[in-house]
C-alpha cells in the first residue's frame, strides 16, 4: 500500500512539474491588458465621462503623478470636476474652493479614492 501511495505521489509531482506557465511580465514592459496609465487616462479623458482637472491637481500637488503613471499600480475612483463643484458648495471641511484645502485635506481626498493594485471590471466576478 505504501508503494502504491509513493508511486501515485511521484506521478502527480511529475505531472504538476511539467505544467509550467510564465505568469510574470518581463521587467520594463507593461501588461497588454492594462492599457494606458491611470494618470494619462485622467488627462486625456478618452474613456471617461467629464473632466478631471481638480483631481489631477490633487495628484500633482501631492506629487503622486509618478505613482499613477505606472500602469497597474493602483485602482482609482476619481471624482470629476462636476463632483468637486458640488463638494465645494457644501462639505464637512467648511471649504468653498480648492485653494482653501489644507495638505491633510488633500491627502484624505486623494488617498480615500484609490486602492493598491489594479482591479479591472473584467476581473471581477459576474454574480447576479
C-alpha positions, -999 to +999 in steps of 0.1 A: +000+000+000+029+024+009+045+017-025+012+025-043+009+058-025+045+066-032+042+058-069+010+079-072+027+108-054+057+106-078+034+105-108+014+135-095+045+155-088+059+147-123+026+159-139+025+191-119+061+200-126+057+196-163+028+222-163+047+254-162+033+288-173+052+321-172+029+344-152+054+373-147+056+402-170+091+409-182+108+438-165+105+471-184+073+461-201+036+465-192+008+440-194-011+445-227-045+442-210-040+472-187-038+499-215-026+534-206-017+545-171-043+560-149-027+594-150-027+595-188-063+583-189-074+611-165-055+637-186-069+625-219-104+615-207-107+592-237-128+566-219-141+587-190-171+609-185-163+645-177-130+663-169-107+656-140-087+688-137-093+692-099-085+655-092-053+659-113-044+690-094-046+669-062-024+643-077+001+668-089+001+688-057+008+657-036+035+645-061+016+613-068+017+617-106+047+593-109+029+566-090-003+569-111+019+570-143+029+534-136+005+511-153-012+487-129+000+503-097-034+515-083-071+514-089-086+549-087-122+560-082-117+597-092-143+624-088-148+645-119-149+683-119-187+684-115-185+663-084-158+687-070-181+717-078-209+701-057-184+692-030-172+729-027-208+741-024-213+720+008-188+698+027-178+689+062-144+706+058-160+740+056-141+750+024-156+765-007-126+763-031-096+742-039-072+768-026-088+765+009-079+728+012-050+720+036-024+694+027-041+670+051-075+675+035-059+670+000-043+637+012-076+625+026-095+633-006-068+616-028-059+586-008-095+577+001-102+574-037-078+546-045-068+510-038-035+493-042-031+471-073-051+471-105-087+458-103-104+457-137-141+452-142-133+422-164-115+406-135-145+409-111-170+380-108-202+383-126-227+373-099-264+381-103 
